[in-house]
Amino acid sequence: MTEVTYVIVEHDGGWAYKVGAVFSEPFASHALAAAAAKRAATEQTVPGRTEVIQFEDEKGKWHEETAAGNDRPTTQIVDKA
């Protein structure tokens, strides 16, 4: 199973969370960034509908596959404060 880690960090004159190398919008306080990370992490685990999806890979080739709505990642929050 995939795991998604949300890391709370100082960023852009405030606070943000990031997943991999991607930052959220900046928040005025650590508490606001932590709350936003918790919301995002919780939403990530909610099952959805099974659907056929299309996506382009890094080489520009298009793929189609069925994404199971119950195949959700586990999440964790790491606080760098």
N, C-alpha and C positions, 0 to 999 in steps of 0.2 A: 504494500500500500504506500502511496505517496504521502510525504509529510511536507507541510508548508510551515515555514518559520517566519514569524513577524518579529522584527527587531526594532525596539524603540530607541531612537537616537536623537541627538541634537542635530538640527539641520536648518539651514537657510534663516538663521536668526531666531529660531524657535525650536520646536520639537516635531518629529515625524516618526512614522514607522516605515520600514522597508521590507520588501520581500526580494531576496536576491540582491540585484543592483538597482532595483526600482524603488524610488521614494514615494510616499504619499504626499499629499499637500502638507504644507507646514501648519502647525498648530501653535497657539500662543503659549500653551503650558504643557508640561509633562503629563499632567493628569488628563488633559483633552486628547493628547496623542495616544496615551495608554487606553483610554476608553474607546477611541476609534479603532485601534488595533484589536481590541477584544471583540467589538462588533464585527469587524471584517473576518476575524478568525472563526467566529461563531457561524456567520453566514456561509463560510466556505464549506462547512460540514453538513449543511442542510441538503437532503436528497432532492432531486428534481425529477424531470421526466426523461425517459430514455428517448434519444433523438439521433437522427443521422446528421452528422456535422461534416463540413468541408473546411479544409485548411491548407495553407501554402507552407511548404517547408523552407528551410534556409537556402535551398538550391533553386527555388522558384517552381517546384513541382507541386501540383495540387493533388490532394488526397481526400477520400471520402471514407468515413467509418461510422460505426454506431457507438455512441457514447452512452454508457449505462447511467441512468439517473441516480442509482444507488451506489455508484463507485466514487465515493467522496474521500478526500484526503483527511489525514489527521492533522491537527494544527497545534502549534505551540507559540508562546510569546516569550521573547527574551528581552529583558530590560537592561540596557547598557548604562543607565543613569547611576 
